[in-house]
Amino acid sequence: MGRFKVVDLFSGAGGFAEGFRLNNFDIKLAVEINSAASKSYSLNFPDSIVLQEDIRDISGYEIKKLINGNPDVVIGSPPCEPFTAANPLRMANPLDRLYQDSQGSLTLEYIRLVGELSPKIFVMENVQAIVGTPSLRDAIIYEFNKIGFKNIFLNFMEAEKYGSPSRRSRVFISNIEIKPTPSYRKVTVWEAIGDLEERRDLPNHEIQELDEKKIKEISKLGFEDYLTMFQGSNGRSIPAKIRLNPFQVGPTVMGNSRFIHPFSNRFLTVREQARLMTYPDNHVFMGSRDDQYNQVGEAVPVVLSSIIAAEVLGAFNG
């Protein structure tokens, strides 16, 4: 039998797929509406078909035609913004986040395509808040039951327990149990990025020039101090532009986040932030600087996607 075939929905720049590629899966096709992210994916996965399309306009029939049959695995990360507490505009009623929010309902499009593609295994990643209330959890399980998957597992994982140098708590919803043994070896920020200080030969490693006022502001910050805050849902304040503590695991990398270098008075480069998400250095990000930071922050850390892929492989071989 050949390599197991993967379809990647809401693929971003390919962090989720990277872990599957490292485990010798065949990444056949990706769907991503964002132009810069789809260009990044095409560059990094030259043998894969990349559809820069709105997922609502795509059918499983079209995908199966393009990849010559059913995929073995469907992965993907529908937008988390409708569900996360970091979103001040999150709808008050949990079920409205799934059924009424135009972005939240994209999760239902993921489920629709899983039903149409009939993979042996699917894995959907999102923030834990997508199953954070009984009504939402039951609705997600019901929707997967409706397309024929009767056993649904909510696999809660913290990336830092598996070797990620930045924190990330996510749920991986699947039709198999994903329960790898945590490594519990803490990887610090400086272990991840320390060797990059003198290197300028890597892609996406350009230092952003700052004005004197900004440099002066940054110079006053100690480890874990921050420049500003933003409001999440329920008035929750979330620090932004944090000076990283080099001797600890970093905070969660978010799509629009900028971290401040532990020792230099500057923001991390895209490459340094990509290291915090355990992307390999040869994974190139396209688009504007903002596009690149977003692609890094909206990914599944590669160290985690690789562990999940190994679990999926084990389910096939077991």
C-alpha angles and dihedrals in degrees: 000000000000126000118300112265121235131198114196117204122194083010102174111188093330110269093137093046093046091068091050092049089052087057092052098256117150109242099209104171142001133195119206127155097198112094098213093045093048090051089051090050093049091050094048097039102038093165094054128089108239118198113198093201144125103262090223088068096053129086130202087237091062092048093048089051091052095048096036100244141352121329119239092220135025117196130174151140115229114200113292098195095094090056107034121100087223089074111089090196095055110138114255096226109070094213091052088061089064103033105028106029108089092220095040091054088061085080086065089053089054089052091047091054093046086055093049094045096045097205120185089235134017129187121191120188126205144136114294090245089074085078094024096116127048092240094052093043092050092047093052092048091046092052092052091045088053092060092050105271105123101175112059122179125200104209110193114199137177110208094209089064089061101050103282115143090213130056120251127162113193141157121232109202112203147150089243130056112255108198113148120174110260116239092214088199105137113225111201129216092249093050087056101045108013096101092054097070094088098031122098099160097088128094118254091018101117115135115233112234113230131199120250093256092056092045090052091051092049094046090065094058122102124201111305093009115128140207100222147356133227130204120249126188118308089024092290112163117222122192118237135191093028124185102235122237103231093207097054138059109273126246122263112295108230130194098259098027127128121194125201118234113255095235109012124068096241143082119270114264119245088256092054090050089047088055088057086057090046095242112160114251092245092061103103126204121212132203132041121337089260090050090052095049089048093051091051095047097045095055137098106251106256093229088058096043089051092053091048090049090052089053091050090049089050090053090054093046095040 
